[in-house]
Amino acid sequence: MLFRKKSQGLTLVEMVITIVLLSIALVAITNMLTSGLGRSSDTLLELRTAALGQAYLDEILGKRFDERTRNSGVPPCRASAPTGRQCSVEVACPLPGGPSGVPPDFGPDPSENREDFDDVDDYHCLEEGFDFGTDLEDATGTARDGYENYSVSIEVRYIDIGGGGEEENLGANNELDDQYDAKLITVTVSHSQLSSDFVYSAYKANF
């Protein structure tokens, strides 16, 4: 006599446990995918901030060291040079208003527009982009396409070689022993969707 074994299915409790485990697994996988996509988006924005910062630095480094620097770069401007060849006087941001419309040494002249910037100091205290309600512009004064949510601010200063100064050790290896030997250009780039700013800097030598 043959006996057939009854096939057994899942009980209600087992089905509920299976559904719960699958739900937990799906939630975890979804969170991983969402987090990965978010990081991927941030990486793209960060890469564009780097490209933007480099573009501004390239533009600025191609300009003269100082308003009073000769086209040949020789001789360099100095604090002790004859009148007309003395280096510009450094000022802090925001730029102060001078008497009778006379501008401070650092910053653009009143007659200079963005496309007229011809020395490093003209870019001091420049603010462009989303946070400032203006377009980001290139060296010709043309708006940069595709950077609508980016902002850029720039500061320029002489090197600080004094005791405890940021560049006090440059003189030993590079013979930068005078504050007028170089200027530090700092470009800060931000995006409306990024939580932190990105800072890029470079030195411009006095020649």
C-alpha positions as CSV (number, residue, x, y, z in Angstrom):
1,M,0.0,0.0,0.0
2,L,1.5,3.4,-1.1
3,F,1.3,6.5,1.1
4,R,1.7,9.9,-0.4
5,K,3.3,12.6,1.8
6,K,1.2,15.7,1.9
7,S,3.0,18.8,0.6
8,Q,3.3,21.6,3.2
9,G,3.0,25.3,2.4
10,L,4.1,28.4,4.3
11,T,2.1,29.2,7.4
12,L,0.7,32.6,7.9
13,V,3.4,33.5,10.5
14,E,6.2,32.4,8.1
15,M,4.7,34.6,5.3
16,V,4.5,37.6,7.6
17,I,8.1,37.1,8.7
18,T,9.3,36.7,5.1
19,I,7.5,39.9,4.1
20,V,9.0,41.9,7.0
21,L,12.5,40.7,6.1
22,L,12.1,41.5,2.4
23,S,10.8,45.0,3.4
24,I,13.8,45.7,5.6
25,A,16.2,44.5,2.8
26,L,14.4,46.7,0.2
27,V,14.6,49.7,2.4
28,A,18.3,49.2,3.0
29,I,19.0,48.8,-0.7
30,T,16.9,51.9,-1.6
31,N,18.8,54.0,1.0
32,M,22.1,52.8,-0.4
33,L,21.1,53.7,-4.0
34,T,19.7,57.1,-2.9
35,S,22.8,57.9,-0.9
36,G,25.0,56.9,-3.8
37,L,23.2,59.1,-6.2
38,G,23.4,62.0,-3.8
39,R,27.1,61.6,-3.4
40,S,27.5,61.3,-7.2
41,S,25.6,64.6,-7.6
42,D,27.8,66.4,-5.0
43,T,31.0,65.0,-6.7
44,L,29.9,66.6,-10.0
45,L,29.2,69.9,-8.4
46,E,32.6,69.8,-6.6
47,L,34.4,69.0,-9.9
48,R,32.8,72.1,-11.4
49,T,33.8,74.3,-8.5
50,A,37.4,73.2,-9.1
51,A,37.2,74.0,-12.8
52,L,35.6,77.4,-12.0
53,G,38.3,78.2,-9.4
54,Q,41.1,77.2,-11.8
55,A,39.5,79.4,-14.5
56,Y,39.5,82.4,-12.3
57,L,43.1,81.8,-11.1
58,D,44.3,81.4,-14.7
59,E,42.7,84.6,-15.7
60,I,44.1,86.6,-12.7
61,L,47.6,85.1,-13.0
62,G,47.8,86.3,-16.6
63,K,47.5,89.9,-15.5
64,R,50.2,92.3,-14.3
65,F,51.5,92.1,-10.8
66,D,50.5,95.7,-10.0
67,E,48.9,98.8,-11.5
68,R,52.3,100.4,-11.6
69,T,54.2,97.4,-13.0
70,R,55.8,98.1,-16.3
71,N,54.8,96.0,-19.4
72,S,58.2,94.3,-19.3
73,G,57.9,93.7,-15.6
74,V,61.3,95.2,-15.0
75,P,62.1,96.9,-12.7
76,P,59.5,95.6,-10.3
77,C,57.4,98.0,-8.2
78,R,58.7,98.6,-4.6
79,A,57.6,100.6,-1.6
80,S,60.8,102.6,-1.9
81,A,60.7,103.1,-5.6
82,P,60.3,106.5,-7.2
83,T,56.8,108.0,-7.4
84,G,54.9,106.2,-10.1
85,R,56.6,102.9,-9.5
86,Q,55.6,102.4,-5.9
87,C,53.6,99.2,-5.2
88,S,49.9,99.7,-4.5
89,V,48.7,100.0,-0.9
90,E,46.9,96.9,0.4
91,V,43.4,97.4,1.8
92,A,40.8,95.0,3.4
93,C,37.4,94.1,2.0
94,P,35.0,95.7,1.6
95,L,36.7,98.5,-0.4
96,P,36.5,101.8,1.4
97,G,35.3,104.8,-0.5
98,G,38.0,107.4,-1.1
99,P,37.6,111.2,-0.9
100,S,36.4,113.0,-4.1
101,G,35.8,109.6,-5.7
102,V,39.5,108.6,-5.5
103,P,39.5,104.8,-5.2
104,P,41.8,102.8,-3.0
105,D,44.9,101.3,-4.6
106,F,43.5,97.8,-4.4
107,G,40.4,97.1,-6.5
108,P,39.4,98.4,-9.9
109,D,39.5,102.0,-11.0
110,P,36.2,103.8,-11.3
111,S,36.5,103.7,-15.1
112,E,37.3,99.9,-15.2
113,N,34.6,97.4,-16.0
114,R,35.1,93.6,-15.6
115,E,36.6,93.3,-19.1
116,D,39.1,96.1,-18.4
117,F,40.8,94.5,-15.4
118,D,44.5,94.6,-16.2
119,D,46.3,93.8,-13.0
120,V,46.0,91.4,-10.1
121,D,44.7,94.0,-7.7
122,D,41.7,94.8,-9.8
123,Y,40.1,91.5,-8.7
124,H,40.5,92.3,-5.0
125,C,37.0,92.1,-3.3
126,L,35.3,91.0,-6.5
127,E,32.0,89.2,-5.8
128,E,30.0,87.5,-8.6
129,G,27.3,85.0,-9.0
130,F,24.2,83.6,-7.3
131,D,24.8,84.9,-3.8
132,F,25.4,88.4,-5.1
133,G,22.6,88.6,-7.6
134,T,24.9,88.9,-10.6
135,D,26.3,86.7,-13.4
136,L,29.7,85.0,-13.2
137,E,31.7,86.6,-15.9
138,D,34.8,85.7,-17.9
139,A,37.8,88.0,-18.8
140,T,35.7,89.6,-21.6
141,G,32.8,90.5,-19.3
142,T,30.6,87.7,-20.8
143,A,28.4,85.7,-18.5
144,R,29.6,82.1,-18.0
145,D,26.9,79.6,-19.1
146,G,26.0,76.8,-16.9
147,Y,27.1,78.4,-13.6
148,E,23.8,80.0,-12.5
149,N,23.9,78.6,-9.0
150,Y,27.6,79.3,-8.3
151,S,29.2,82.2,-6.5
152,V,32.8,83.5,-6.5
153,S,34.6,85.9,-4.2
154,I,38.2,87.0,-4.5
155,E,40.8,88.5,-2.2
156,V,44.3,89.7,-2.9
157,R,47.0,90.5,-0.4
158,Y,50.8,90.8,-0.1
159,I,52.7,87.9,1.4
160,D,53.0,87.9,5.1
161,I,56.6,87.1,5.9
162,G,56.6,88.5,9.5
163,G,57.1,86.4,12.6
164,G,54.2,84.0,12.7
165,G,53.1,85.1,9.3
166,E,51.6,82.6,6.8
167,E,54.5,82.9,4.5
168,E,57.3,83.5,7.0
169,N,59.2,80.4,5.7
170,L,59.1,81.2,2.0
171,G,62.2,83.4,2.2
172,A,64.5,80.6,3.2
173,N,64.1,78.5,0.1
174,N,62.6,80.9,-2.5
175,E,64.3,84.2,-1.5
176,L,60.9,85.9,-1.0
177,D,62.1,88.1,1.8
178,D,60.1,91.2,1.1
179,Q,56.3,91.5,1.3
180,Y,56.2,93.0,-2.2
181,D,57.9,90.0,-3.7
182,A,54.6,88.3,-4.3
183,K,50.8,88.5,-3.7
184,L,48.5,85.8,-2.5
185,I,45.3,85.4,-4.6
186,T,42.4,83.6,-2.9
187,V,39.4,82.5,-4.9
188,T,36.4,81.1,-2.9
189,V,33.8,79.2,-4.9
190,S,30.4,78.1,-3.5
191,H,27.2,76.4,-4.8
192,S,23.7,76.8,-3.5
193,Q,23.4,73.1,-3.0
194,L,26.7,72.4,-1.3
195,S,27.1,72.8,2.4
196,S,30.7,74.1,2.3
197,D,32.8,76.6,0.3
198,F,35.8,75.6,-1.7
199,V,39.0,77.8,-1.5
200,Y,41.7,77.9,-4.2
201,S,44.8,80.1,-4.0
202,A,48.0,80.9,-5.9
203,Y,50.9,83.3,-5.6
204,K,51.7,85.9,-8.2
205,A,55.4,86.9,-8.2
206,N,56.5,90.6,-8.6
207,F,57.6,90.9,-12.2
